[in-house]
Amino acid sequence: MAISASRRAALKSGQYVYGPKSPVGGKGRKAYPIDTKARARNALSRAAQKGTGGSYAKVERAVNRKYPSIATRHHTPSGRGGGRRR
């Protein structure tokens, strides 16, 4: 679901990976909203693309902190059986 400009503007800085003082996203703009699980997954996808301003590691840390149930490159949620079986 797309986010409207008014709803995006109403999000708090803590609901973004990069705040308005960050060079990522343009002058004075917040970047990579993670207010929902769907947007957190989208932020991971965008950060993984080449040529984006954001660092995947920073986005991954923010998503893992807020949503520990989302699997990322370096994080497998406990209880999902992500380890190797012998």
C-alpha angles and dihedrals in degrees: 000000000000119000118233121232092246093050091046091051090050093057115105120242090250089065091064131068092221121038128213093272093058119100089227114097098021136285111334095346128127116229139204105019113213101179092124133032091247092054091045090056089047091051089054091050093049093046090051091058118096117250098029118128096231127088113237091216093057093046090046092052092049093048093046090051094050100033111025090174093068113093117225135175094278101025130066114184114240116256095034096096095240094155126096118267121224 
